[in-house]
Amino acid sequence: MLWGCLSAKGPGPLIRVKERMNGAMYREILSDNLLPSARALKMKRGWVFQHDNDPKHTARATKEWLRKKHFKVLEWPSQSPDLNPIENLWRELKVRVAQRQPQNITALEEICMEEWANIPATQADQWEAPPAVMSLRYKAPGPPLPGLSRVSVPSLDASAGRTAVFSNRASSRLNRSPFRIV
């Protein structure tokens, strides 16, 4: 499993999670990487943290940890479609890794790290939710779709004055059925 983050200024570090992640491990990863990533990405005050509704992310202990650290977290309704822009970055990583055809788990890890480092920050405009998904939220006739009525998809446009760090975990499918990139 991998943990990574991104902002309008580019991707942050990619962290290999070697064990099954639980809430305590997730908080440890955030503790070790979230603020340093925001600093490395030269994030200004007022950035917003986004993660999905995975139980590790919504656990009382995690919410309390984020509150104590004064991190502003984007509210994300339960059972909402995954509009998190980092999903586009994970897809980009999977495509790049699949093209290199790793032959073992060690090569897979090395290639993931290399390819993540090679993804240019200039691709940030491609990491936003696709326009077709956005149109479901803003232009669909009739009542809003269930779960979308409260969703506000943030922009990665740094020039808009709002900059957000988006965080999520990569699919653990990278570790199943060795070397298969899905």
C-alpha positions as semicolon CSV with decimal commas, in nm:
position;residue;x (nm);y (nm);z (nm)
1;M;0,000;0,000;0,000
2;L;0,117;0,354;-0,068
3;W;0,035;0,691;0,085
4;G;0,084;1,012;-0,106
5;C;-0,041;1,366;-0,122
6;L;-0,068;1,643;-0,376
7;S;-0,152;2,007;-0,411
8;A;-0,183;2,250;-0,697
9;K;0,193;2,283;-0,671
10;G;0,255;1,916;-0,743
11;P;0,281;1,580;-0,574
12;G;0,427;1,541;-0,227
13;P;0,624;1,239;-0,109
14;L;0,517;0,881;-0,172
15;I;0,533;0,661;0,137
16;R;0,539;0,279;0,127
17;V;0,317;0,128;0,395
18;K;0,449;-0,220;0,463
19;E;0,184;-0,340;0,705
20;R;-0,192;-0,339;0,700
21;M;-0,284;0,019;0,781
22;N;-0,498;0,094;1,085
23;G;-0,602;0,422;1,244
24;A;-0,291;0,450;1,461
25;M;-0,063;0,390;1,163
26;Y;-0,259;0,643;0,955
27;R;-0,214;0,907;1,225
28;E;0,157;0,824;1,246
29;I;0,190;0,869;0,868
30;L;0,010;1,204;0,891
31;S;0,225;1,305;1,187
32;D;0,546;1,223;1,001
33;N;0,446;1,349;0,656
34;L;0,152;1,590;0,636
35;L;0,306;1,910;0,770
36;P;0,650;1,843;0,616
37;S;0,476;1,783;0,281
38;A;0,283;2,108;0,308
39;R;0,607;2,292;0,385
40;A;0,796;2,122;0,101
41;L;0,515;2,214;-0,140
42;K;0,542;2,573;-0,009
43;M;0,178;2,576;0,095
44;K;0,059;2,903;0,238
45;R;-0,165;2,944;0,542
46;G;-0,525;2,841;0,497
47;W;-0,471;2,517;0,309
48;V;-0,732;2,247;0,354
49;F;-0,671;1,876;0,405
50;Q;-0,888;1,627;0,220
51;H;-0,919;1,256;0,270
52;D;-1,208;1,021;0,202
53;N;-1,443;0,843;0,440
54;D;-1,228;0,539;0,500
55;P;-1,286;0,422;0,859
56;K;-0,925;0,510;0,950
57;H;-0,987;0,866;0,834
58;T;-1,319;0,906;1,015
59;A;-1,219;0,734;1,340
60;R;-1,280;0,944;1,649
61;A;-0,908;0,930;1,738
62;T;-0,809;1,055;1,390
63;K;-1,063;1,339;1,396
64;E;-0,943;1,437;1,743
65;W;-0,577;1,426;1,633
66;L;-0,650;1,650;1,332
67;R;-0,850;1,889;1,552
68;K;-0,569;1,912;1,811
69;K;-0,316;1,981;1,536
70;H;-0,546;2,257;1,400
71;F;-0,569;2,106;1,050
72;K;-0,865;2,230;0,851
73;V;-1,035;1,925;0,697
74;L;-1,272;1,933;0,401
75;E;-1,606;1,780;0,496
76;W;-1,688;1,481;0,279
77;P;-2,039;1,328;0,292
78;S;-2,063;0,956;0,354
79;Q;-2,135;0,732;0,057
80;S;-2,040;1,008;-0,187
81;P;-1,870;0,927;-0,516
82;D;-1,493;0,951;-0,497
83;L;-1,424;1,289;-0,654
84;N;-1,090;1,324;-0,479
85;P;-0,843;1,460;-0,738
86;I;-0,567;1,234;-0,609
87;E;-0,747;0,940;-0,773
88;N;-0,635;1,086;-1,108
89;L;-0,276;1,093;-0,984
90;W;-0,298;0,729;-0,870
91;R;-0,427;0,638;-1,217
92;E;-0,132;0,820;-1,376
93;L;0,109;0,631;-1,150
94;K;-0,050;0,294;-1,232
95;V;-0,026;0,361;-1,607
96;R;0,340;0,461;-1,579
97;V;0,426;0,158;-1,364
98;A;0,241;-0,085;-1,592
99;Q;0,440;0,042;-1,893
100;R;0,762;-0,055;-1,716
101;Q;0,639;-0,407;-1,633
102;P;0,799;-0,473;-1,292
103;Q;0,913;-0,834;-1,248
104;N;0,904;-0,860;-0,868
105;I;0,779;-0,675;-0,563
106;T;1,111;-0,496;-0,509
107;A;1,109;-0,367;-0,867
108;L;0,745;-0,265;-0,825
109;E;0,829;-0,054;-0,521
110;E;1,134;0,105;-0,688
111;I;0,941;0,181;-1,007
112;C;0,651;0,332;-0,811
113;M;0,891;0,564;-0,628
114;E;1,076;0,659;-0,949
115;E;0,762;0,723;-1,150
116;W;0,599;0,923;-0,871
117;A;0,908;1,145;-0,857
118;N;0,891;1,188;-1,237
119;I;0,533;1,314;-1,246
120;P;0,567;1,687;-1,317
121;A;0,386;1,944;-1,109
122;T;0,270;2,101;-1,436
123;Q;0,018;1,817;-1,465
124;A;-0,176;1,950;-1,164
125;D;-0,448;2,089;-1,389
126;Q;-0,516;1,732;-1,505
127;W;-0,568;1,610;-1,148
128;E;-0,899;1,784;-1,093
129;A;-1,221;1,588;-1,118
130;P;-1,312;1,543;-1,485
131;P;-1,564;1,791;-1,630
132;A;-1,819;1,513;-1,685
133;V;-1,819;1,440;-1,312
134;M;-1,838;1,808;-1,229
135;S;-2,138;1,850;-1,461
136;L;-2,325;1,586;-1,262
137;R;-2,289;1,809;-0,957
138;Y;-2,357;2,147;-1,108
139;K;-2,559;2,108;-1,427
140;A;-2,775;1,799;-1,399
141;P;-3,146;1,880;-1,440
142;G;-3,376;1,788;-1,155
143;P;-3,285;1,726;-0,793
144;P;-2,924;1,662;-0,695
145;L;-2,802;1,305;-0,700
146;P;-2,801;1,131;-0,360
147;G;-2,476;1,197;-0,179
148;L;-2,383;1,487;-0,405
149;S;-2,608;1,752;-0,257
150;R;-2,344;1,867;-0,007
151;V;-2,031;1,791;-0,208
152;S;-1,818;2,088;-0,295
153;V;-1,532;1,980;-0,518
154;P;-1,233;2,203;-0,447
155;S;-1,020;2,345;-0,720
156;L;-0,650;2,278;-0,750
157;D;-0,606;2,616;-0,915
158;A;-0,341;2,787;-0,705
159;S;-0,417;3,122;-0,869
160;A;-0,773;3,111;-0,730
161;G;-0,630;3,189;-0,387
162;R;-0,739;2,855;-0,243
163;T;-0,485;2,580;-0,222
164;A;-0,562;2,242;-0,078
165;V;-0,357;1,937;0,004
166;F;-0,536;1,623;-0,103
167;S;-0,442;1,296;0,056
168;N;-0,548;0,941;0,012
169;R;-0,402;0,595;-0,011
170;A;-0,328;0,402;-0,324
171;S;-0,518;0,089;-0,390
172;S;-0,376;-0,201;-0,196
173;R;-0,423;-0,393;-0,521
174;L;-0,062;-0,300;-0,591
175;N;0,025;-0,568;-0,334
176;R;-0,221;-0,838;-0,441
177;S;-0,150;-1,089;-0,712
178;P;0,213;-0,983;-0,744
179;F;0,306;-0,741;-1,021
180;R;-0,049;-0,685;-1,145
181;I;-0,121;-0,315;-1,180
182;V;-0,493;-0,253;-1,201
